[in-house]
Amino acid sequence: MISKMISELFINAAVIIATISIGNQILINKEITPFSPLKLRIFFGIASAMLGMILMTYSIEITPNVIMDLRNIAILLSASYCGLVSVIITGLVLSLFRLLFQGLTFASLMAALNIILISICCAFTSKYMKKGREQWIAMSIYTLVFPTLTFLITIRNGKLLIETILIYWISTIIASIVVYVYLHYIDFLRFTYQRYKEESFRDHRTGLLCVRQFDKELNKLIDNLSSYSIISMLFIDIDYFKKVNDLYGHQNGDKVLEEIGKILLSSTSSSDIVSRNGGEEFSVILIECPRDKVLEVAERIRKAVQEHKFFLLDNKTINITISIGVAIYPYTVRNIEMLVEQADSALYQAKRAGRNRVILANNEGTVLNEN
């Protein structure tokens, strides 16, 4: 009897772990919180209910007349991750399934009431208590207390009552601990995955998009190009950056790059595509920005860098400048495929003309500003 019960408990635990693992793979790119989109919270609530229903069908036999299962773990999962809306859905679905699964008996009615009460308590706990160990412990207590009260009402045999409560408490506590530890591990994997994903398209030094992501974003713009599209490219290069590394060391050079990244972000809007294209080269793509406004942005960036005091590791300050080449589709270039090449050519003209200036690409290489 004991070996059979342990085997059934193991099956329940395996079902829970497998479901969590599969769910993690399905939702790996989603932010699962009580503030997630409503559709995601509803989906999570239904998925958790399905887990609970599977656990009900693989119930654990304590005695020929007494069975238990780990359906309440599904309620904990729903409440812990997606909060009130999700867990209420989980509770309602599970309670209805419990009534349909075993019919309208006193035991099934008590079980359905248990599910509803646990779901409500978990819903409010998830709303008013921060996610973590304390929240999980509080919700786990509900899964122990309410079924125990039901056992006290429905089981008349004293010995069977004690045996049932003891087995239920031990099984539920062990399952709760195992699931919590595994969830902690899953959350760590999700965090690591998200961090590596972020690093795969962002430059680790400046936090700007990397050159690979720059290419992807530009290709998206080209693919979605319309007859009304205006796309502007700013190619930016730090003047005499090699001297900064040679005179002050690469660590200070890295600090300069970080500061340049901050200046670029603060001088552009959230819709602009700001990238580090390698070394001391940066780029900004402006979408649907009028020609005069593009030149204002370029000049604002150039001036911000020129006036910024760059602090070194020893608290000394230096000043640096940048050169910017600008190309605008369809004004300076008719073929969008030539936009990058033309912006790069304008940058080259700016550096040949003495640096610290903005040049708009055209046949003459007009200098817009120089200091």
C-alpha positions as CSV (number, residue, x, y, z in Angstrom):
1,M,0.0,0.0,0.0
2,I,2.8,2.4,1.0
3,S,4.8,1.6,-2.1
4,K,1.8,2.2,-4.4
5,M,1.1,5.5,-2.7
6,I,4.7,6.6,-3.1
7,S,4.5,5.6,-6.8
8,E,1.3,7.6,-7.3
9,L,2.9,10.6,-5.5
10,F,5.9,10.3,-7.8
11,I,3.6,10.3,-10.9
12,N,1.9,13.5,-9.6
13,A,5.3,15.2,-9.0
14,A,6.5,14.1,-12.5
15,V,3.4,15.5,-14.1
16,I,3.9,18.9,-12.3
17,I,7.6,19.1,-13.2
18,A,6.9,18.1,-16.8
19,T,4.1,20.7,-17.2
20,I,6.2,23.5,-15.7
21,S,9.1,22.6,-18.0
22,I,6.9,22.5,-21.1
23,G,5.1,25.7,-20.1
24,N,8.4,27.5,-19.6
25,Q,9.5,26.6,-23.1
26,I,6.2,27.9,-24.6
27,L,6.3,31.1,-22.6
28,I,10.1,31.6,-22.5
29,N,9.8,35.0,-24.4
30,K,6.9,36.2,-22.3
31,E,6.9,38.3,-19.2
32,I,4.7,36.3,-16.8
33,T,3.4,38.6,-14.0
34,P,0.1,39.8,-12.6
35,F,0.5,42.8,-15.0
36,S,0.9,40.7,-18.1
37,P,-1.6,41.2,-20.9
38,L,-5.1,39.9,-20.0
39,K,-5.0,37.2,-22.7
40,L,-1.8,35.8,-21.3
41,R,-3.2,35.7,-17.7
42,I,-6.3,34.0,-19.0
43,F,-4.2,31.5,-20.9
44,F,-2.1,30.8,-17.8
45,G,-5.2,30.4,-15.6
46,I,-6.7,27.8,-18.1
47,A,-3.3,26.0,-18.5
48,S,-3.0,25.8,-14.7
49,A,-6.5,24.4,-14.5
50,M,-5.6,21.8,-17.1
51,L,-2.7,20.7,-14.9
52,G,-5.0,20.5,-11.9
53,M,-7.4,18.3,-13.9
54,I,-4.7,16.0,-14.9
55,L,-3.6,15.7,-11.3
56,M,-7.2,14.8,-10.3
57,T,-7.2,11.9,-12.7
58,Y,-4.0,10.6,-11.2
59,S,-5.2,10.8,-7.6
60,I,-3.3,9.1,-4.8
61,E,-5.2,6.4,-2.9
62,I,-4.7,6.7,0.9
63,T,-7.3,4.0,1.7
64,P,-10.0,2.4,-0.5
65,N,-12.4,5.1,0.6
66,V,-10.0,8.1,0.8
67,I,-8.1,9.6,-2.1
68,M,-6.1,12.8,-2.5
69,D,-4.3,14.7,-5.2
70,L,-2.0,17.7,-5.7
71,R,-4.5,19.8,-7.7
72,N,-3.8,22.7,-5.2
73,I,-0.3,23.1,-6.6
74,A,-1.8,24.2,-9.8
75,I,-3.7,26.9,-7.9
76,L,-0.4,28.0,-6.3
77,L,1.3,28.3,-9.6
78,S,-1.5,30.3,-11.1
79,A,-1.7,32.8,-8.2
80,S,2.1,33.1,-7.8
81,Y,2.8,34.0,-11.4
82,C,-0.3,35.7,-12.8
83,G,-2.3,36.8,-9.8
84,L,-6.0,37.4,-9.1
85,V,-7.5,37.0,-12.6
86,S,-5.5,33.9,-13.4
87,V,-6.1,32.0,-10.1
88,I,-9.9,32.8,-10.1
89,I,-10.1,31.2,-13.5
90,T,-8.1,28.2,-12.4
91,G,-10.2,27.8,-9.3
92,L,-13.6,28.0,-11.1
93,V,-12.5,25.5,-13.8
94,L,-11.2,23.1,-11.2
95,S,-14.2,23.3,-9.0
96,L,-16.5,22.6,-12.0
97,F,-14.4,19.8,-13.1
98,R,-14.4,18.3,-9.6
99,L,-18.2,18.3,-9.6
100,L,-18.5,16.8,-13.1
101,F,-15.7,14.3,-12.4
102,Q,-17.3,12.7,-9.3
103,G,-20.9,14.0,-9.5
104,L,-23.0,16.0,-7.0
105,T,-22.0,14.2,-3.8
106,F,-21.3,15.7,-0.4
107,A,-17.6,14.9,-0.8
108,S,-17.4,16.5,-4.3
109,L,-19.2,19.6,-3.1
110,M,-16.8,19.9,-0.1
111,A,-13.9,19.5,-2.5
112,A,-15.2,22.1,-4.9
113,L,-15.8,24.5,-2.0
114,N,-12.2,23.8,-0.9
115,I,-10.9,24.8,-4.3
116,I,-12.9,28.0,-4.4
117,L,-11.8,29.0,-0.8
118,I,-8.1,28.3,-1.5
119,S,-8.3,30.2,-4.9
120,I,-9.8,33.2,-3.2
121,C,-7.2,33.3,-0.4
122,C,-4.3,32.8,-2.9
123,A,-5.8,35.5,-5.1
124,F,-5.7,38.1,-2.3
125,T,-2.3,36.9,-1.1
126,S,-0.8,37.3,-4.6
127,K,-2.3,40.8,-4.7
128,Y,-1.1,42.1,-1.3
129,M,2.1,40.1,-0.7
130,K,5.2,40.3,-2.8
131,K,6.1,37.2,-4.8
132,G,8.7,35.1,-3.0
133,R,9.2,32.5,-0.4
134,E,6.9,34.1,2.2
135,Q,4.1,34.3,-0.4
136,W,4.5,30.7,-1.4
137,I,4.5,29.6,2.3
138,A,1.3,31.5,3.0
139,M,-0.5,30.0,0.0
140,S,0.8,26.6,0.9
141,I,-0.7,26.9,4.3
142,Y,-4.1,27.4,2.7
143,T,-3.7,24.2,0.8
144,L,-3.1,22.4,4.2
145,V,-5.7,24.1,6.4
146,F,-8.9,24.0,4.2
147,P,-8.6,20.3,3.2
148,T,-7.8,19.4,6.8
149,L,-11.1,21.0,7.9
150,T,-12.9,19.0,5.2
151,F,-11.2,15.8,6.5
152,L,-12.4,16.7,10.0
153,I,-16.0,17.0,8.8
154,T,-16.2,14.0,6.4
155,I,-14.0,11.3,8.1
156,R,-15.6,9.8,11.3
157,N,-13.0,7.1,12.0
158,G,-10.4,8.7,14.3
159,K,-7.5,6.5,13.2
160,L,-8.2,7.0,9.5
161,L,-8.6,10.7,10.1
162,I,-5.1,11.0,11.7
163,E,-3.6,8.8,9.1
164,T,-5.2,10.8,6.3
165,I,-4.2,14.2,7.7
166,L,-0.7,13.0,8.3
167,I,-0.2,11.6,4.8
168,Y,-1.8,14.6,3.2
169,W,0.3,17.1,5.1
170,I,3.6,15.2,4.5
171,S,2.8,14.8,0.7
172,T,1.6,18.4,0.2
173,I,4.6,19.9,2.1
174,I,7.1,17.8,0.2
175,A,5.4,18.6,-3.1
176,S,5.2,22.3,-2.3
177,I,8.9,22.4,-1.4
178,V,10.0,20.5,-4.5
179,V,7.9,22.6,-6.8
180,Y,9.1,25.9,-5.2
181,V,12.8,24.9,-5.5
182,Y,12.2,23.9,-9.2
183,L,10.3,27.1,-9.9
184,H,13.2,29.0,-8.4
185,Y,15.6,27.1,-10.8
186,I,13.2,27.8,-13.8
187,D,13.1,31.5,-12.9
188,F,16.9,31.6,-12.8
189,L,17.0,29.9,-16.3
190,R,14.5,32.5,-17.6
191,F,16.5,35.4,-16.2
192,T,19.7,34.0,-17.7
193,Y,18.0,33.4,-21.1
194,Q,16.6,36.9,-21.1
195,R,19.9,38.4,-20.2
196,Y,21.8,36.5,-22.9
197,K,19.0,37.4,-25.4
198,E,19.4,41.1,-24.5
199,E,23.2,40.9,-24.8
200,S,22.9,39.2,-28.2
201,F,21.4,42.4,-29.7
202,R,22.9,45.0,-27.5
203,D,26.4,46.2,-27.1
204,H,27.6,45.2,-23.6
205,R,29.7,48.4,-23.2
206,T,27.1,51.1,-24.1
207,G,23.8,49.3,-24.0
208,L,23.0,50.5,-27.5
209,L,22.0,48.1,-30.3
210,C,24.9,46.1,-31.8
211,V,25.8,46.1,-35.5
212,R,23.9,42.8,-36.1
213,Q,20.7,44.3,-34.7
214,F,21.3,47.5,-36.6
215,D,21.3,45.5,-39.8
216,K,18.1,43.7,-38.8
217,E,16.3,47.0,-38.0
218,L,17.5,48.6,-41.2
219,N,16.4,45.6,-43.3
220,K,12.9,45.8,-41.6
221,L,12.6,49.4,-42.6
222,I,13.7,48.6,-46.2
223,D,11.2,45.8,-46.4
224,N,8.3,48.0,-45.2
225,L,9.3,51.0,-47.3
226,S,6.5,53.0,-48.8
227,S,6.3,56.0,-51.2
228,Y,5.8,58.3,-48.2
229,S,8.7,56.9,-46.1
230,I,11.5,59.2,-44.9
231,I,14.5,57.5,-43.4
232,S,17.5,59.3,-42.2
233,M,20.9,57.9,-41.3
234,L,23.5,59.5,-39.0
235,F,26.9,58.0,-39.1
236,I,29.0,59.1,-36.1
237,D,32.7,58.7,-35.4
238,I,34.7,59.9,-32.3
239,D,37.5,62.2,-33.4
240,Y,41.0,61.0,-32.6
241,F,39.7,58.2,-30.3
242,K,43.0,56.3,-30.8
243,K,44.8,59.1,-29.0
244,V,42.4,58.8,-26.0
245,N,43.3,55.1,-25.7
246,D,47.0,55.8,-26.1
247,L,47.2,58.7,-23.7
248,Y,44.7,57.5,-21.0
249,G,44.4,53.8,-21.4
250,H,41.7,51.5,-22.7
251,Q,39.7,51.6,-19.5
252,N,39.3,55.3,-19.8
253,G,38.5,54.8,-23.5
254,D,35.7,52.4,-22.5
255,K,34.3,55.1,-20.1
256,V,34.2,57.6,-23.0
257,L,32.3,55.1,-25.1
258,E,29.8,54.5,-22.3
259,E,29.3,58.3,-21.9
260,I,28.9,58.7,-25.7
261,G,26.1,56.0,-25.6
262,K,24.3,58.0,-22.9
263,I,24.6,61.2,-24.8
264,L,23.2,59.6,-27.9
265,L,20.2,58.2,-26.1
266,S,19.5,61.5,-24.3
267,S,19.7,63.4,-27.6
268,T,17.3,61.2,-29.5
269,S,13.8,59.9,-29.1
270,S,12.7,56.4,-28.1
271,S,11.5,55.7,-31.6
272,D,15.0,56.3,-33.1
273,I,17.4,53.3,-33.7
274,V,20.7,54.0,-31.9
275,S,23.5,51.6,-32.4
276,R,27.2,51.1,-31.8
277,N,28.5,49.8,-35.1
278,G,32.0,48.9,-33.8
279,G,35.0,50.6,-32.2
280,E,34.3,54.3,-32.0
281,E,31.6,54.3,-34.7
282,F,28.0,54.8,-33.9
283,S,24.8,55.3,-35.9
284,V,21.3,56.8,-35.5
285,I,18.4,56.0,-37.8
286,L,15.6,58.5,-37.7
287,I,12.2,57.5,-39.1
288,E,9.7,59.9,-40.7
289,C,11.7,62.8,-39.4
290,P,11.6,66.1,-41.6
291,R,14.9,67.0,-43.2
292,D,15.4,70.2,-41.1
293,K,14.7,68.3,-37.9
294,V,17.3,65.6,-38.9
295,L,20.0,68.3,-39.1
296,E,18.9,69.7,-35.8
297,V,19.3,66.3,-34.2
298,A,22.7,65.8,-35.7
299,E,23.9,69.2,-34.6
300,R,22.4,68.7,-31.1
301,I,24.4,65.5,-30.7
302,R,27.6,67.0,-32.0
303,K,27.2,70.0,-29.7
304,A,26.3,67.8,-26.7
305,V,29.5,65.8,-27.1
306,Q,31.7,68.8,-27.6
307,E,30.4,70.5,-24.4
308,H,30.4,67.4,-22.3
309,K,33.2,66.9,-19.8
310,F,34.3,63.2,-19.8
311,F,35.5,62.1,-16.4
312,L,38.4,59.6,-16.3
313,L,39.2,57.0,-13.7
314,D,41.4,59.5,-11.8
315,N,38.6,62.1,-11.9
316,K,40.4,64.2,-14.5
317,T,38.2,65.5,-17.3
318,I,38.8,65.6,-21.0
319,N,36.9,67.0,-24.0
320,I,36.4,65.2,-27.2
321,T,34.5,65.8,-30.4
322,I,32.7,63.8,-33.0
323,S,32.1,63.9,-36.8
324,I,28.7,63.1,-38.3
325,G,27.7,62.1,-41.8
326,V,24.0,62.4,-42.7
327,A,22.1,60.8,-45.5
328,I,18.3,61.2,-46.0
329,Y,16.1,59.0,-48.1
330,P,14.6,60.1,-50.5
331,Y,16.2,63.6,-50.4
332,T,20.0,62.9,-50.7
333,V,19.6,59.3,-52.0
334,R,16.9,57.8,-54.1
335,N,18.1,54.2,-53.7
336,I,17.5,53.1,-50.1
337,E,20.1,50.4,-50.5
338,M,22.7,53.2,-50.8
339,L,21.7,55.0,-47.6
340,V,24.4,53.5,-45.4
341,E,27.1,54.0,-48.1
342,Q,26.1,57.6,-48.6
343,A,26.1,58.4,-44.8
344,D,29.5,56.7,-44.5
345,S,30.8,58.8,-47.4
346,A,29.5,62.0,-45.7
347,L,31.2,61.0,-42.5
348,Y,34.5,60.5,-44.4
349,Q,34.1,64.0,-45.9
350,A,33.5,65.4,-42.4
351,K,36.7,63.9,-41.1
352,R,38.7,65.0,-44.2
353,A,37.3,68.5,-43.7
354,G,38.8,68.8,-40.2
355,R,36.4,66.8,-38.0
356,N,33.9,68.1,-35.3
357,R,31.3,68.9,-37.9
358,V,28.1,67.6,-39.5
359,I,28.0,67.1,-43.2
360,L,24.9,66.3,-45.2
361,A,25.6,63.9,-48.1
362,N,25.3,65.3,-51.5
363,N,27.5,65.8,-54.6
364,E,29.2,68.8,-53.0
365,G,29.5,67.5,-49.5
366,T,28.1,70.7,-47.9
367,V,29.3,71.5,-44.4
368,L,26.4,72.3,-42.2
369,N,28.3,73.2,-39.1
370,E,31.9,73.3,-37.9
371,N,33.6,74.5,-34.7
